[in-house]
Amino acid sequence: MTLTQESRLIVIQPQQCLDLKYGNTLREQLYSLVPHPQHLWVIDLVKVDFMDSSGLTALLKVVSAIRSNGCRLVI
């Protein structure tokens, strides 16, 4: 996963596979970041070759957490 954080922009680029193992890793890494309402989060899935239901569930939990903190999100 590539993570870029500039002043108000956070770009997340998971790579290759987003399944149970990597979905949980992604979720843990993103929960470690402190969301601020002024931040724009971009989740770029262009490099994801495979996503199963576990990866989708992890992604939806991240989306929910980001939005609940008042951040803007683009997938």
N, CA, C and O atoms as a Tripos MOL2 file, in Angstrom:
@<TRIPOS>MOLECULE
protein
  300   299    75     0     0
PROTEIN
NO_CHARGES

@<TRIPOS>ATOM
      1 N           0.8450   -1.1690    0.0000 N.3       1 MET1
      2 CA          0.0000    0.0000    0.0000 C.3       1 MET1
      3 C           0.8870    1.2280    0.0000 C.2       1 MET1
      4 O           1.8920    1.2810    0.7090 O.2       1 MET1
      5 N           0.5150    2.2020   -0.7900 N.am      2 THR2
      6 CA          1.2080    3.4750   -0.8140 C.3       2 THR2
      7 C           0.3160    4.4900   -0.1140 C.2       2 THR2
      8 O          -0.8800    4.5760   -0.3930 O.2       2 THR2
      9 N           0.9020    5.2510    0.7920 N.am      3 LEU3
     10 CA          0.1570    6.2660    1.5240 C.3       3 LEU3
     11 C           0.8920    7.5780    1.3920 C.2       3 LEU3
     12 O           2.0700    7.6780    1.7350 O.2       3 LEU3
     13 N           0.1950    8.5880    0.8940 N.am      4 THR4
     14 CA          0.7630    9.9140    0.7390 C.3       4 THR4
     15 C          -0.0820   10.8810    1.5460 C.2       4 THR4
     16 O          -1.3020   10.9320    1.3870 O.2       4 THR4
     17 N           0.5640   11.6460    2.4090 N.am      5 GLN5
     18 CA         -0.1760   12.6020    3.2140 C.3       5 GLN5
     19 C           0.4660   13.9660    3.0580 C.2       5 GLN5
     20 O           1.6030   14.1840    3.4740 O.2       5 GLN5
     21 N          -0.2670   14.8680    2.4600 N.am      6 GLU6
     22 CA          0.1750   16.2510    2.3570 C.3       6 GLU6
     23 C          -0.6760   17.0630    3.3150 C.2       6 GLU6
     24 O          -1.3790   16.4830    4.1420 O.2       6 GLU6
     25 N          -0.6370   18.3580    3.2350 N.am      7 SER7
     26 CA         -1.2830   19.1970    4.2340 C.3       7 SER7
     27 C          -2.7490   18.8380    4.4820 C.2       7 SER7
     28 O          -3.1490   18.7160    5.6400 O.2       7 SER7
     29 N          -3.5460   18.6690    3.4610 N.am      8 ARG8
     30 CA         -4.9580   18.3520    3.6480 C.3       8 ARG8
     31 C          -5.4230   17.2380    2.7230 C.2       8 ARG8
     32 O          -6.6250   17.0340    2.5540 O.2       8 ARG8
     33 N          -4.4940   16.5250    2.1310 N.am      9 LEU9
     34 CA         -4.8200   15.4730    1.1900 C.3       9 LEU9
     35 C          -4.1440   14.1770    1.6240 C.2       9 LEU9
     36 O          -2.9340   14.1460    1.8480 O.2       9 LEU9
     37 N          -4.9240   13.1190    1.7400 N.am     10 ILE10
     38 CA         -4.3960   11.8060    2.0770 C.3      10 ILE10
     39 C          -4.7750   10.8750    0.9330 C.2      10 ILE10
     40 O          -5.9570   10.6840    0.6460 O.2      10 ILE10
     41 N          -3.7650   10.2950    0.2810 N.am     11 VAL11
     42 CA         -3.9920    9.3850   -0.8390 C.3      11 VAL11
     43 C          -3.5820    7.9820   -0.3970 C.2      11 VAL11
     44 O          -2.4490    7.7610    0.0310 O.2      11 VAL11
     45 N          -4.5080    7.0480   -0.5040 N.am     12 ILE12
     46 CA         -4.2590    5.6610   -0.1460 C.3      12 ILE12
     47 C          -4.3330    4.8410   -1.4250 C.2      12 ILE12
     48 O          -5.3160    4.9160   -2.1620 O.2      12 ILE12
     49 N          -3.2910    4.0580   -1.6860 N.am     13 GLN13
     50 CA         -3.2430    3.2370   -2.8900 C.3      13 GLN13
     51 C          -2.9620    1.7850   -2.5210 C.2      13 GLN13
     52 O          -1.8100    1.3540   -2.5650 O.2      13 GLN13
     53 N          -3.9990    1.0170   -2.1570 N.am     14 PRO14
     54 CA         -3.7620   -0.4110   -1.9290 C.3      14 PRO14
     55 C          -3.3110   -1.0540   -3.2320 C.2      14 PRO14
     56 O          -3.6640   -0.5980   -4.3190 O.2      14 PRO14
     57 N          -2.5230   -2.1240   -3.1080 N.am     15 GLN15
     58 CA         -1.9700   -2.7360   -4.3080 C.3      15 GLN15
     59 C          -2.2460   -4.2260   -4.3460 C.2      15 GLN15
     60 O          -2.2730   -4.8940   -3.3120 O.2      15 GLN15
     61 N          -2.4490   -4.7330   -5.5400 N.am     16 GLN16
     62 CA         -2.6190   -6.1290   -5.8970 C.3      16 GLN16
     63 C          -3.8820   -6.7490   -5.3260 C.2      16 GLN16
     64 O          -4.8760   -6.8730   -6.0420 O.2      16 GLN16
     65 N          -3.8760   -7.1380   -4.0730 N.am     17 CYS17
     66 CA         -4.9580   -7.9420   -3.5190 C.3      17 CYS17
     67 C          -5.5750   -7.2510   -2.3060 C.2      17 CYS17
     68 O          -4.8570   -6.7340   -1.4500 O.2      17 CYS17
     69 N          -6.8730   -7.2430   -2.2340 N.am     18 LEU18
     70 CA         -7.5710   -6.6960   -1.0720 C.3      18 LEU18
     71 C          -8.5130   -7.7920   -0.5670 C.2      18 LEU18
     72 O          -9.7000   -7.8180   -0.8920 O.2      18 LEU18
     73 N          -7.9450   -8.6930    0.2360 N.am     19 ASP19
     74 CA         -8.7020   -9.8050    0.7950 C.3      19 ASP19
     75 C          -8.7080   -9.6750    2.3120 C.2      19 ASP19
     76 O          -8.4320   -8.5970    2.8380 O.2      19 ASP19
     77 N          -9.0160  -10.7490    3.0220 N.am     20 LEU20
     78 CA         -9.1120  -10.6960    4.4760 C.3      20 LEU20
     79 C          -7.8140  -10.2050    5.1080 C.2      20 LEU20
     80 O          -7.8340   -9.3020    5.9440 O.2      20 LEU20
     81 N          -6.6920  -10.7900    4.7170 N.am     21 LYS21
     82 CA         -5.4040  -10.4250    5.3140 C.3      21 LYS21
     83 C          -5.0350   -8.9730    5.0280 C.2      21 LYS21
     84 O          -4.7560   -8.2120    5.9540 O.2      21 LYS21
     85 N          -5.0320   -8.5910    3.7780 N.am     22 TYR22
     86 CA         -4.6050   -7.2410    3.4050 C.3      22 TYR22
     87 C          -5.6740   -6.1950    3.7040 C.2      22 TYR22
     88 O          -5.3540   -5.0280    3.9320 O.2      22 TYR22
     89 N          -6.9300   -6.6020    3.7030 N.am     23 GLY23
     90 CA         -8.0040   -5.6840    4.0790 C.3      23 GLY23
     91 C          -7.8860   -5.2700    5.5350 C.2      23 GLY23
     92 O          -8.0660   -4.0990    5.8700 O.2      23 GLY23
     93 N          -7.5810   -6.2360    6.4060 N.am     24 ASN24
     94 CA         -7.3940   -5.9230    7.8220 C.3      24 ASN24
     95 C          -6.1540   -5.0690    8.0400 C.2      24 ASN24
     96 O          -6.1530   -4.1680    8.8790 O.2      24 ASN24
     97 N          -5.0920   -5.3540    7.2800 N.am     25 THR25
     98 CA         -3.8770   -4.5380    7.3650 C.3      25 THR25
     99 C          -4.1670   -3.1020    6.9470 C.2      25 THR25
    100 O          -3.7290   -2.1570    7.6020 O.2      25 THR25
    101 N          -4.9050   -2.9460    5.8580 N.am     26 LEU26
    102 CA         -5.2870   -1.6160    5.3830 C.3      26 LEU26
    103 C          -6.0930   -0.8840    6.4460 C.2      26 LEU26
    104 O          -5.8320    0.2820    6.7430 O.2      26 LEU26
    105 N          -7.0630   -1.5660    7.0110 N.am     27 ARG27
    106 CA         -7.9160   -0.9500    8.0380 C.3      27 ARG27
    107 C          -7.0970   -0.5110    9.2460 C.2      27 ARG27
    108 O          -7.2870    0.5970    9.7470 O.2      27 ARG27
    109 N          -6.1980   -1.3530    9.7160 N.am     28 GLU28
    110 CA         -5.3650   -1.0110   10.8740 C.3      28 GLU28
    111 C          -4.4750    0.1960   10.5820 C.2      28 GLU28
    112 O          -4.3320    1.0840   11.4240 O.2      28 GLU28
    113 N          -3.8800    0.2270    9.3950 N.am     29 GLN29
    114 CA         -3.0080    1.3450    9.0370 C.3      29 GLN29
    115 C          -3.7970    2.6500    8.9410 C.2      29 GLN29
    116 O          -3.3200    3.6950    9.3820 O.2      29 GLN29
    117 N          -4.9840    2.5970    8.3750 N.am     30 LEU30
    118 CA         -5.7720    3.8190    8.2220 C.3      30 LEU30
    119 C          -6.3510    4.2880    9.5490 C.2      30 LEU30
    120 O          -6.5000    5.4910    9.7660 O.2      30 LEU30
    121 N          -6.6820    3.3510   10.4460 N.am     31 TYR31
    122 CA         -7.1770    3.7450   11.7630 C.3      31 TYR31
    123 C          -6.0910    4.4170   12.5890 C.2      31 TYR31
    124 O          -6.3970    5.1550   13.5250 O.2      31 TYR31
    125 N          -4.8180    4.1720   12.2530 N.am     32 SER32
    126 CA         -3.7280    4.7960   12.9910 C.3      32 SER32
    127 C          -3.5620    6.2780   12.6280 C.2      32 SER32
    128 O          -2.9330    7.0350   13.3670 O.2      32 SER32
    129 N          -4.1290    6.6820   11.4890 N.am     33 LEU33
    130 CA         -4.0640    8.0880   11.0870 C.3      33 LEU33
    131 C          -5.1360    8.8770   11.8300 C.2      33 LEU33
    132 O          -6.2060    8.3520   12.1390 O.2      33 LEU33
    133 N          -4.8470   10.1130   12.1060 N.am     34 VAL34
    134 CA         -5.8090   10.9700   12.7980 C.3      34 VAL34
    135 C          -6.5820   11.7780   11.7620 C.2      34 VAL34
    136 O          -6.0180   12.6760   11.1360 O.2      34 VAL34
    137 N          -7.8640   11.4720   11.5710 N.am     35 PRO35
    138 CA         -8.6420   12.2230   10.5820 C.3      35 PRO35
    139 C          -9.0470   13.5900   11.1080 C.2      35 PRO35
    140 O          -9.4210   13.7340   12.2720 O.2      35 PRO35
    141 N          -8.9710   14.5760   10.2530 N.am     36 HIS36
    142 CA         -9.4240   15.9260   10.5620 C.3      36 HIS36
    143 C         -10.4990   16.2950    9.5530 C.2      36 HIS36
    144 O         -10.3990   15.9160    8.3860 O.2      36 HIS36
    145 N         -11.5160   17.0200    9.9710 N.am     37 PRO37
    146 CA        -12.6200   17.3490    9.0670 C.3      37 PRO37
    147 C         -12.1990   18.0710    7.7990 C.2      37 PRO37
    148 O         -12.9270   18.0300    6.8070 O.2      37 PRO37
    149 N         -11.0610   18.7230    7.7980 N.am     38 GLN38
    150 CA        -10.6270   19.4560    6.6150 C.3      38 GLN38
    151 C          -9.9110   18.5720    5.6010 C.2      38 GLN38
    152 O          -9.6360   19.0190    4.4870 O.2      38 GLN38
    153 N          -9.6070   17.3360    5.9580 N.am     39 HIS39
    154 CA         -8.8450   16.4650    5.0710 C.3      39 HIS39
    155 C          -9.7130   15.8800    3.9630 C.2      39 HIS39
    156 O         -10.8960   15.5990    4.1520 O.2      39 HIS39
    157 N          -9.0980   15.7100    2.8230 N.am     40 LEU40
    158 CA         -9.7000   14.9930    1.7060 C.3      40 LEU40
    159 C          -8.9610   13.6670    1.5880 C.2      40 LEU40
    160 O          -7.7440   13.6420    1.4060 O.2      40 LEU40
    161 N          -9.6940   12.5770    1.6920 N.am     41 TRP41
    162 CA         -9.1290   11.2410    1.5660 C.3      41 TRP41
    163 C          -9.4340   10.7300    0.1710 C.2      41 TRP41
    164 O         -10.5730   10.8130   -0.2890 O.2      41 TRP41
    165 N          -8.4230   10.2030   -0.5030 N.am     42 VAL42
    166 CA         -8.5800    9.6020   -1.8220 C.3      42 VAL42
    167 C          -8.1330    8.1510   -1.7040 C.2      42 VAL42
    168 O          -6.9900    7.8760   -1.3400 O.2      42 VAL42
    169 N          -9.0360    7.2230   -2.0130 N.am     43 ILE43
    170 CA         -8.6860    5.8060   -2.0480 C.3      43 ILE43
    171 C          -8.6200    5.4140   -3.5170 C.2      43 ILE43
    172 O          -9.6420    5.3210   -4.1970 O.2      43 ILE43
    173 N          -7.4020    5.1840   -3.9940 N.am     44 ASP44
    174 CA         -7.1390    4.8910   -5.3990 C.3      44 ASP44
    175 C          -6.9850    3.3750   -5.5590 C.2      44 ASP44
    176 O          -5.9960    2.8000   -5.1040 O.2      44 ASP44
    177 N          -7.9540    2.7340   -6.2000 N.am     45 LEU45
    178 CA         -7.9600    1.2810   -6.3430 C.3      45 LEU45
    179 C          -7.4110    0.8170   -7.6920 C.2      45 LEU45
    180 O          -7.6100   -0.3370   -8.0700 O.2      45 LEU45
    181 N          -6.7320    1.6850   -8.4140 N.am     46 VAL46
    182 CA         -6.2630    1.3480   -9.7590 C.3      46 VAL46
    183 C          -5.2870    0.1570   -9.7590 C.2      46 VAL46
    184 O          -5.2210   -0.5740  -10.7480 O.2      46 VAL46
    185 N          -4.5430   -0.0470   -8.6880 N.am     47 LYS47
    186 CA         -3.5540   -1.1240   -8.6500 C.3      47 LYS47
    187 C          -4.0680   -2.3860   -7.9500 C.2      47 LYS47
    188 O          -3.3090   -3.3320   -7.7370 O.2      47 LYS47
    189 N          -5.3470   -2.3990   -7.5960 N.am     48 VAL48
    190 CA         -5.9330   -3.5790   -6.9620 C.3      48 VAL48
    191 C          -6.4200   -4.5220   -8.0600 C.2      48 VAL48
    192 O          -7.2830   -4.1660   -8.8620 O.2      48 VAL48
    193 N          -5.8520   -5.7350   -8.0840 N.am     49 ASP49
    194 CA         -6.2160   -6.7340   -9.0840 C.3      49 ASP49
    195 C          -7.3540   -7.6310   -8.6160 C.2      49 ASP49
    196 O          -8.1070   -8.1650   -9.4310 O.2      49 ASP49
    197 N          -7.4770   -7.7960   -7.3000 N.am     50 PHE50
    198 CA         -8.4600   -8.7160   -6.7520 C.3      50 PHE50
    199 C          -9.0000   -8.1710   -5.4410 C.2      50 PHE50
    200 O          -8.2370   -7.6820   -4.6080 O.2      50 PHE50
    201 N         -10.3130   -8.2530   -5.2550 N.am     51 MET51
    202 CA        -10.9340   -7.8680   -3.9990 C.3      51 MET51
    203 C         -12.0480   -8.8640   -3.7150 C.2      51 MET51
    204 O         -12.9230   -9.0820   -4.5530 O.2      51 MET51
    205 N         -12.0160   -9.4710   -2.5250 N.am     52 ASP52
    206 CA        -13.1020  -10.3630   -2.1510 C.3      52 ASP52
    207 C         -14.0110   -9.6640   -1.1450 C.2      52 ASP52
    208 O         -13.8120   -8.4900   -0.8320 O.2      52 ASP52
    209 N         -14.9950  -10.3780   -0.6460 N.am     53 SER53
    210 CA        -15.9770   -9.7530    0.2490 C.3      53 SER53
    211 C         -15.3320   -9.2680    1.5470 C.2      53 SER53
    212 O         -15.7850   -8.2740    2.1150 O.2      53 SER53
    213 N         -14.2930   -9.9390    2.0270 N.am     54 SER54
    214 CA        -13.5910   -9.4960    3.2420 C.3      54 SER54
    215 C         -12.8770   -8.1700    3.0060 C.2      54 SER54
    216 O         -12.8880   -7.2890    3.8660 O.2      54 SER54
    217 N         -12.2600   -8.0350    1.8460 N.am     55 GLY55
    218 CA        -11.6010   -6.7800    1.4970 C.3      55 GLY55
    219 C         -12.5970   -5.6490    1.3380 C.2      55 GLY55
    220 O         -12.3430   -4.5200    1.7580 O.2      55 GLY55
    221 N         -13.7400   -5.9610    0.7250 N.am     56 LEU56
    222 CA        -14.7910   -4.9570    0.5680 C.3      56 LEU56
    223 C         -15.3350   -4.5260    1.9160 C.2      56 LEU56
    224 O         -15.5840   -3.3410    2.1340 O.2      56 LEU56
    225 N         -15.5240   -5.4790    2.8310 N.am     57 THR57
    226 CA        -16.0040   -5.1550    4.1750 C.3      57 THR57
    227 C         -15.0230   -4.2430    4.8950 C.2      57 THR57
    228 O         -15.4330   -3.2640    5.5170 O.2      57 THR57
    229 N         -13.7330   -4.5500    4.8190 N.am     58 ALA58
    230 CA        -12.7130   -3.7020    5.4470 C.3      58 ALA58
    231 C         -12.7330   -2.3060    4.8480 C.2      58 ALA58
    232 O         -12.6220   -1.3140    5.5690 O.2      58 ALA58
    233 N         -12.8740   -2.2280    3.5310 N.am     59 LEU59
    234 CA        -12.9230   -0.9350    2.8500 C.3      59 LEU59
    235 C         -14.1400   -0.1310    3.3010 C.2      59 LEU59
    236 O         -14.0300    1.0720    3.5390 O.2      59 LEU59
    237 N         -15.2830   -0.7720    3.4180 N.am     60 LEU60
    238 CA        -16.4980   -0.0730    3.8610 C.3      60 LEU60
    239 C         -16.3930    0.4090    5.3000 C.2      60 LEU60
    240 O         -16.9190    1.4720    5.6320 O.2      60 LEU60
    241 N         -15.7230   -0.3530    6.1610 N.am     61 LYS61
    242 CA        -15.5100    0.0900    7.5470 C.3      61 LYS61
    243 C         -14.6310    1.3350    7.5840 C.2      61 LYS61
    244 O         -14.8800    2.2560    8.3610 O.2      61 LYS61
    245 N         -13.6020    1.3560    6.7400 N.am     62 VAL62
    246 CA        -12.7200    2.5260    6.6510 C.3      62 VAL62
    247 C         -13.5080    3.7320    6.1520 C.2      62 VAL62
    248 O         -13.3940    4.8260    6.7040 O.2      62 VAL62
    249 N         -14.3100    3.5280    5.1020 N.am     63 VAL63
    250 CA        -15.1240    4.6140    4.5480 C.3      63 VAL63
    251 C         -16.0510    5.1750    5.6210 C.2      63 VAL63
    252 O         -16.1780    6.3910    5.7620 O.2      63 VAL63
    253 N         -16.6930    4.2980    6.3700 N.am     64 SER64
    254 CA        -17.6050    4.7280    7.4310 C.3      64 SER64
    255 C         -16.8750    5.5440    8.5030 C.2      64 SER64
    256 O         -17.3670    6.5800    8.9500 O.2      64 SER64
    257 N         -15.6960    5.0630    8.9090 N.am     65 ALA65
    258 CA        -14.9230    5.7720    9.9340 C.3      65 ALA65
    259 C         -14.4670    7.1390    9.4440 C.2      65 ALA65
    260 O         -14.5040    8.1110   10.1970 O.2      65 ALA65
    261 N         -14.0400    7.2200    8.1960 N.am     66 ILE66
    262 CA        -13.5790    8.4870    7.6350 C.3      66 ILE66
    263 C         -14.7280    9.4860    7.5910 C.2      66 ILE66
    264 O         -14.5800   10.6340    8.0100 O.2      66 ILE66
    265 N         -15.8550    9.0500    7.0880 N.am     67 ARG67
    266 CA        -17.0070    9.9510    6.9740 C.3      67 ARG67
    267 C         -17.5630   10.3670    8.3320 C.2      67 ARG67
    268 O         -18.0380   11.4930    8.4820 O.2      67 ARG67
    269 N         -17.5120    9.4840    9.3170 N.am     68 SER68
    270 CA        -18.0380    9.8250   10.6340 C.3      68 SER68
    271 C         -17.2220   10.9230   11.3080 C.2      68 SER68
    272 O         -17.7040   11.5810   12.2300 O.2      68 SER68
    273 N         -15.9870   11.1220   10.8490 N.am     69 ASN69
    274 CA        -15.1420   12.1940   11.3800 C.3      69 ASN69
    275 C         -15.2640   13.4790   10.5640 C.2      69 ASN69
    276 O         -14.5120   14.4290   10.7810 O.2      69 ASN69
    277 N         -16.1990   13.5070    9.6390 N.am     70 GLY70
    278 CA        -16.4440   14.7250    8.8730 C.3      70 GLY70
    279 C         -15.4700   14.9710    7.7350 C.2      70 GLY70
    280 O         -15.3900   16.0840    7.2150 O.2      70 GLY70
    281 N         -14.7330   13.9470    7.3450 N.am     71 CYS71
    282 CA        -13.7830   14.0990    6.2450 C.3      71 CYS71
    283 C         -14.4930   13.8620    4.9150 C.2      71 CYS71
    284 O         -15.5250   13.1940    4.8470 O.2      71 CYS71
    285 N         -13.9170   14.4210    3.8770 N.am     72 ARG72
    286 CA        -14.4090   14.1610    2.5200 C.3      72 ARG72
    287 C         -13.6590   12.9580    1.9830 C.2      72 ARG72
    288 O         -12.4960   12.7380    2.3210 O.2      72 ARG72
    289 N         -14.3290   12.1800    1.1430 N.am     73 LEU73
    290 CA        -13.7530   10.9460    0.6440 C.3      73 LEU73
    291 C         -14.0580   10.7520   -0.8200 C.2      73 LEU73
    292 O         -15.1800   10.9920   -1.2670 O.2      73 LEU73
    293 N         -13.0550   10.3170   -1.5730 N.am     74 VAL74
    294 CA        -13.2160    9.9910   -2.9870 C.3      74 VAL74
    295 C         -12.6240    8.5980   -3.1950 C.2      74 VAL74
    296 O         -11.5090    8.3180   -2.7560 O.2      74 VAL74
    297 N         -13.3790    7.7300   -3.8680 N.am     75 ILE75
    298 CA        -12.8560    6.3920   -4.1920 C.3      75 ILE75
    299 C         -12.6720    6.3480   -5.6920 C.2      75 ILE75
    300 O         -12.2410    5.3300   -6.2320 O.2      75 ILE75
@<TRIPOS>BOND
     1     1     2 1
     2     2     3 1
     3     3     4 2
     4     3     5 am
     5     5     6 1
     6     6     7 1
     7     7     8 2
     8     7     9 am
     9     9    10 1
    10    10    11 1
    11    11    12 2
    12    11    13 am
    13    13    14 1
    14    14    15 1
    15    15    16 2
    16    15    17 am
    17    17    18 1
    18    18    19 1
    19    19    20 2
    20    19    21 am
    21    21    22 1
    22    22    23 1
    23    23    24 2
    24    23    25 am
    25    25    26 1
    26    26    27 1
    27    27    28 2
    28    27    29 am
    29    29    30 1
    30    30    31 1
    31    31    32 2
    32    31    33 am
    33    33    34 1
    34    34    35 1
    35    35    36 2
    36    35    37 am
    37    37    38 1
    38    38    39 1
    39    39    40 2
    40    39    41 am
    41    41    42 1
    42    42    43 1
    43    43    44 2
    44    43    45 am
    45    45    46 1
    46    46    47 1
    47    47    48 2
    48    47    49 am
    49    49    50 1
    50    50    51 1
    51    51    52 2
    52    51    53 am
    53    53    54 1
    54    54    55 1
    55    55    56 2
    56    55    57 am
    57    57    58 1
    58    58    59 1
    59    59    60 2
    60    59    61 am
    61    61    62 1
    62    62    63 1
    63    63    64 2
    64    63    65 am
    65    65    66 1
    66    66    67 1
    67    67    68 2
    68    67    69 am
    69    69    70 1
    70    70    71 1
    71    71    72 2
    72    71    73 am
    73    73    74 1
    74    74    75 1
    75    75    76 2
    76    75    77 am
    77    77    78 1
    78    78    79 1
    79    79    80 2
    80    79    81 am
    81    81    82 1
    82    82    83 1
    83    83    84 2
    84    83    85 am
    85    85    86 1
    86    86    87 1
    87    87    88 2
    88    87    89 am
    89    89    90 1
    90    90    91 1
    91    91    92 2
    92    91    93 am
    93    93    94 1
    94    94    95 1
    95    95    96 2
    96    95    97 am
    97    97    98 1
    98    98    99 1
    99    99   100 2
   100    99   101 am
   101   101   102 1
   102   102   103 1
   103   103   104 2
   104   103   105 am
   105   105   106 1
   106   106   107 1
   107   107   108 2
   108   107   109 am
   109   109   110 1
   110   110   111 1
   111   111   112 2
   112   111   113 am
   113   113   114 1
   114   114   115 1
   115   115   116 2
   116   115   117 am
   117   117   118 1
   118   118   119 1
   119   119   120 2
   120   119   121 am
   121   121   122 1
   122   122   123 1
   123   123   124 2
   124   123   125 am
   125   125   126 1
   126   126   127 1
   127   127   128 2
   128   127   129 am
   129   129   130 1
   130   130   131 1
   131   131   132 2
   132   131   133 am
   133   133   134 1
   134   134   135 1
   135   135   136 2
   136   135   137 am
   137   137   138 1
   138   138   139 1
   139   139   140 2
   140   139   141 am
   141   141   142 1
   142   142   143 1
   143   143   144 2
   144   143   145 am
   145   145   146 1
   146   146   147 1
   147   147   148 2
   148   147   149 am
   149   149   150 1
   150   150   151 1
   151   151   152 2
   152   151   153 am
   153   153   154 1
   154   154   155 1
   155   155   156 2
   156   155   157 am
   157   157   158 1
   158   158   159 1
   159   159   160 2
   160   159   161 am
   161   161   162 1
   162   162   163 1
   163   163   164 2
   164   163   165 am
   165   165   166 1
   166   166   167 1
   167   167   168 2
   168   167   169 am
   169   169   170 1
   170   170   171 1
   171   171   172 2
   172   171   173 am
   173   173   174 1
   174   174   175 1
   175   175   176 2
   176   175   177 am
   177   177   178 1
   178   178   179 1
   179   179   180 2
   180   179   181 am
   181   181   182 1
   182   182   183 1
   183   183   184 2
   184   183   185 am
   185   185   186 1
   186   186   187 1
   187   187   188 2
   188   187   189 am
   189   189   190 1
   190   190   191 1
   191   191   192 2
   192   191   193 am
   193   193   194 1
   194   194   195 1
   195   195   196 2
   196   195   197 am
   197   197   198 1
   198   198   199 1
   199   199   200 2
   200   199   201 am
   201   201   202 1
   202   202   203 1
   203   203   204 2
   204   203   205 am
   205   205   206 1
   206   206   207 1
   207   207   208 2
   208   207   209 am
   209   209   210 1
   210   210   211 1
   211   211   212 2
   212   211   213 am
   213   213   214 1
   214   214   215 1
   215   215   216 2
   216   215   217 am
   217   217   218 1
   218   218   219 1
   219   219   220 2
   220   219   221 am
   221   221   222 1
   222   222   223 1
   223   223   224 2
   224   223   225 am
   225   225   226 1
   226   226   227 1
   227   227   228 2
   228   227   229 am
   229   229   230 1
   230   230   231 1
   231   231   232 2
   232   231   233 am
   233   233   234 1
   234   234   235 1
   235   235   236 2
   236   235   237 am
   237   237   238 1
   238   238   239 1
   239   239   240 2
   240   239   241 am
   241   241   242 1
   242   242   243 1
   243   243   244 2
   244   243   245 am
   245   245   246 1
   246   246   247 1
   247   247   248 2
   248   247   249 am
   249   249   250 1
   250   250   251 1
   251   251   252 2
   252   251   253 am
   253   253   254 1
   254   254   255 1
   255   255   256 2
   256   255   257 am
   257   257   258 1
   258   258   259 1
   259   259   260 2
   260   259   261 am
   261   261   262 1
   262   262   263 1
   263   263   264 2
   264   263   265 am
   265   265   266 1
   266   266   267 1
   267   267   268 2
   268   267   269 am
   269   269   270 1
   270   270   271 1
   271   271   272 2
   272   271   273 am
   273   273   274 1
   274   274   275 1
   275   275   276 2
   276   275   277 am
   277   277   278 1
   278   278   279 1
   279   279   280 2
   280   279   281 am
   281   281   282 1
   282   282   283 1
   283   283   284 2
   284   283   285 am
   285   285   286 1
   286   286   287 1
   287   287   288 2
   288   287   289 am
   289   289   290 1
   290   290   291 1
   291   291   292 2
   292   291   293 am
   293   293   294 1
   294   294   295 1
   295   295   296 2
   296   295   297 am
   297   297   298 1
   298   298   299 1
   299   299   300 2
@<TRIPOS>SUBSTRUCTURE
     1 MET1         2 RESIDUE 1 A MET
     2 THR2         6 RESIDUE 1 A THR
     3 LEU3        10 RESIDUE 1 A LEU
     4 THR4        14 RESIDUE 1 A THR
     5 GLN5        18 RESIDUE 1 A GLN
     6 GLU6        22 RESIDUE 1 A GLU
     7 SER7        26 RESIDUE 1 A SER
     8 ARG8        30 RESIDUE 1 A ARG
     9 LEU9        34 RESIDUE 1 A LEU
    10 ILE10       38 RESIDUE 1 A ILE
    11 VAL11       42 RESIDUE 1 A VAL
    12 ILE12       46 RESIDUE 1 A ILE
    13 GLN13       50 RESIDUE 1 A GLN
    14 PRO14       54 RESIDUE 1 A PRO
    15 GLN15       58 RESIDUE 1 A GLN
    16 GLN16       62 RESIDUE 1 A GLN
    17 CYS17       66 RESIDUE 1 A CYS
    18 LEU18       70 RESIDUE 1 A LEU
    19 ASP19       74 RESIDUE 1 A ASP
    20 LEU20       78 RESIDUE 1 A LEU
    21 LYS21       82 RESIDUE 1 A LYS
    22 TYR22       86 RESIDUE 1 A TYR
    23 GLY23       90 RESIDUE 1 A GLY
    24 ASN24       94 RESIDUE 1 A ASN
    25 THR25       98 RESIDUE 1 A THR
    26 LEU26      102 RESIDUE 1 A LEU
    27 ARG27      106 RESIDUE 1 A ARG
    28 GLU28      110 RESIDUE 1 A GLU
    29 GLN29      114 RESIDUE 1 A GLN
    30 LEU30      118 RESIDUE 1 A LEU
    31 TYR31      122 RESIDUE 1 A TYR
    32 SER32      126 RESIDUE 1 A SER
    33 LEU33      130 RESIDUE 1 A LEU
    34 VAL34      134 RESIDUE 1 A VAL
    35 PRO35      138 RESIDUE 1 A PRO
    36 HIS36      142 RESIDUE 1 A HIS
    37 PRO37      146 RESIDUE 1 A PRO
    38 GLN38      150 RESIDUE 1 A GLN
    39 HIS39      154 RESIDUE 1 A HIS
    40 LEU40      158 RESIDUE 1 A LEU
    41 TRP41      162 RESIDUE 1 A TRP
    42 VAL42      166 RESIDUE 1 A VAL
    43 ILE43      170 RESIDUE 1 A ILE
    44 ASP44      174 RESIDUE 1 A ASP
    45 LEU45      178 RESIDUE 1 A LEU
    46 VAL46      182 RESIDUE 1 A VAL
    47 LYS47      186 RESIDUE 1 A LYS
    48 VAL48      190 RESIDUE 1 A VAL
    49 ASP49      194 RESIDUE 1 A ASP
    50 PHE50      198 RESIDUE 1 A PHE
    51 MET51      202 RESIDUE 1 A MET
    52 ASP52      206 RESIDUE 1 A ASP
    53 SER53      210 RESIDUE 1 A SER
    54 SER54      214 RESIDUE 1 A SER
    55 GLY55      218 RESIDUE 1 A GLY
    56 LEU56      222 RESIDUE 1 A LEU
    57 THR57      226 RESIDUE 1 A THR
    58 ALA58      230 RESIDUE 1 A ALA
    59 LEU59      234 RESIDUE 1 A LEU
    60 LEU60      238 RESIDUE 1 A LEU
    61 LYS61      242 RESIDUE 1 A LYS
    62 VAL62      246 RESIDUE 1 A VAL
    63 VAL63      250 RESIDUE 1 A VAL
    64 SER64      254 RESIDUE 1 A SER
    65 ALA65      258 RESIDUE 1 A ALA
    66 ILE66      262 RESIDUE 1 A ILE
    67 ARG67      266 RESIDUE 1 A ARG
    68 SER68      270 RESIDUE 1 A SER
    69 ASN69      274 RESIDUE 1 A ASN
    70 GLY70      278 RESIDUE 1 A GLY
    71 CYS71      282 RESIDUE 1 A CYS
    72 ARG72      286 RESIDUE 1 A ARG
    73 LEU73      290 RESIDUE 1 A LEU
    74 VAL74      294 RESIDUE 1 A VAL
    75 ILE75      298 RESIDUE 1 A ILE
